[in-house]
Amino acid sequence: MASPAPNATVTNPLAALPQLPALDNTFGALLIGTYVGLIQYGWTAHQCYRYYRMYTHDTWILKALVTTVLVLETFHSVLCMHICYYYLTTNYANPPALQQGVWSINLLGVITGAVIITSQSFFLRRVYLIGRKFRPLVAFAALLLVGEFGFATAVTIDTFLHPALHTSNQAWMNSAGVGMAVLADTLLTAALIFSLHRSRTGIKRTDSVIDLLIMYSINTGLLTGVMNMLSFVFALAMPNNLIYAGIVIVATKLYANSMMAVLNSRRSLAAHGSGLVHTSSFNMSAIQRHRAIASERWNVPTEVPATPTVIDIKVTKETTQDPTSSVDVLYMDEPPKTMHGVAV
């Protein structure tokens, strides 16, 4: 085979193609967000499996909530995978396609909003059960979450009507929705921490359990709040790329993970409390009628102490389908009654 002449010009066959746009801060960010999100989806699926095995007597409403979150999370993961495959494989070296929205990226906004509002409904219920004084705050947080879902739906409608990706119109709607989610997270977490802190009794054993519940409340709200705040900042500072969208993918998975972590931690909390903490289907309480309840379950007689120690916390009980599972709620609007030394 003859070698090319020394003065021959070797042409690049790809030189005639349109220049590809930078992908690092657009679909590269979505790809990294999808990688991390799929890891989190594995955690969510495992936690749902554990929940169905461990809490067979929970109410059908809670089981339906878990199932809905799992279905939405599965569809959300499928959308993320299709986005990456469509833009980075099917349309490799096809720059015009990178500027147009495909059905999966168009639907990502509304599914994200659905996951957030469904998962947060669990935490809304927890704060609602604390007492009447927190119900205006619950109503305001619910309005914020509905507003976040509304903006997410508006982004989806806009992308179907105007297929161009990462426009300034979509960026401000995304940032507004994420900002509402951040505010709702902060309010719900602050309400839980405040109510638990006011429930401290001065009794070391009880206060240690309340401190543990406060730690759980902080952990469930901190990660989602931080990720949403990062997404909010990037959406405002860099509206023409998709870094904020990659962060939103991770934040969305954290909502489902946080809800399932709280649900599956109930038995470990009950074991840590050694009877002082009763786990429930919608929230975690700080106090339980421990000896009286235990004696009724196992038919073991219990002695009433001569001088009962009164814990100044009222607990209201909401009965579920399983007679051994109930909802104990911190309630501080009315003076407590006492039974065997524990306010009920």
ABEGO torsion letter per residue (X at the ends): XBBBBAABBBBBAAAABBBBBBAAABAAAAAAAAAAAAAAAAAAAAAAAAAAAABAABBAAAAAAAAAAAAAAAAAAAAAAAAAAAAAAAABGBAAAAABBBAAAAAAAAAAAAAAAAAAAAAAAAAAAAEAAAAAAAAAAAAAAAAAAAAAAAAAAAAAABABBGBAAAAAAAAAAAAAAAAAAAAAAAAAAAAAAAABAGBAAAAAAAAAAAAAAAAAAAAAAAAAAAAAAAAAABAABAAAAAAAAAAAAAAAAAAAAAAAAAAAAAAAAGGABBBBAABBBABBBAAAAAAAAAGBBBBBBABBBBBBBBBBBBBBABAABBBBBBBAABBBBBBGGBBX
